Each structure stands twice: as structure tokens, then as C-alpha cells.
Amino acid sequence: MRIYLASSWKNADLVISWQAELLKHGFEVDAFCNDISGRFVFHFSEIGDPKELDAINFLEDNRSKKAFQEDKKWLDWADVCLLILPAGNSAHLEAGYAKGQGKKLIIWQNEFPCGEFDVMYGFADLITDSVTAVIEFSMSICTSFAYNKATQGKVTN
């Protein structure tokens, strides 16, 4: 099964840790901040000072266009989106897009602070602070769909 990790660059180390953990359990995993699978990795700071960019200027840059296409390619490839909190607008849009495409959505945060919640998290198939719960839920998806690894599509770069 294929899992897309959605989060913030502020969580890059955590995302890499999640990728390693999920790979250990036999999942295929895309992490936006890791190019081990040939993925195009991009950080917005490569375009310039974020305080001097607006959404229009940013999205007109060829690197951001390429990054969007890359993220969308991997989102389309995935069966599950794991939203690792805290995360910003982009990761939340990725999660919403994935759910809208009929993919499973898992929301994980190490600890859910009181006063920080959103009614739209109700779209999630699982919301948890447990790594074990994420693994077990993902394994159950494989079982419940009688997932056949031989029919998995591969992303080409």
C-alpha cells in the first residue's frame, strides 16, 4: 500500500522518521522532503524571501509549478494520506484533495492540545496520537481491500 506524508517543512525530521517507520512495515511511502525515490524536493525559500512573495508571484515561478505537479503526482499515486500535525495550509489542502479523491485520511499528532481542533477533521478515517494505531489501521486497509501488491502502479519520474 502507498502512503503520502503531508506535513510542514518544520516537521521534516519527523516526516523522515515516519517514512522510515512505515517502510519497515512494508508500505511504500512518499515524503515531500526526501528525494530517495527520485522525488523532486523543493522548499519555497529557493524562490526568495517569503515576506516579499505573494501567492500569485510564487505560483508563477517554474519551480513552484514543478513542485505542485510533483506533489499532485504522488498524491494521486497514494492510497492513504497521513497528515502529520502541526501542519500548514498546503498539507491541509493535500489532505482534503486526497480525501476528495476517495483515499483514506489519517491525522496524527504526538499530542492534541486542548483548544486546538477543527470540525473538518471529521473527514479523517482515523485521528490519533498513536504510531501503533496508524500502523494497525493502515494494515487493516490492506486486509479489508484484499490489497494485491502485484497490481500496484509505479510512479515514473
ZIHU-V357085 format. One record per residue. OMEGA is omega in whole degrees, -180 to 180 (none if undefined). Layout:
omega: {OMEGA:OMEGA}
This chain:
omega: {-175:-176:176:178:179:180:-180:174:177:-179:-173:179:178:179:178:177:178:180:-180:-180:-179:177:178:-178:174:178:168:-171:173:175:-175:-175:-177:-176:-176:-179:-179:-179:172:-179:-173:173:-175:-179:178:-179:-179:180:-178:180:-180:-179:169:-176:-178:179:-177:-176:176:-179:-178:179:178:175:179:179:178:-180:179:179:-180:179:-178:174:179:179:-171:172:-175:171:175:178:-178:-178:-2:-179:-177:-176:-176:-179:179:175:177:180:179:177:-179:-180:178:178:177:179:176:-180:175:175:180:170:-178:178:178:-178:175:178:179:-178:178:-180:-178:173:175:175:-175:173:176:171:-171:171:-176:175:180:-180:178:-180:-178:179:180:177:-179:177:178:-177:-174:178:-176:-174:-179:-177:-178:-178:-179:173:178:177:175:-177:none}
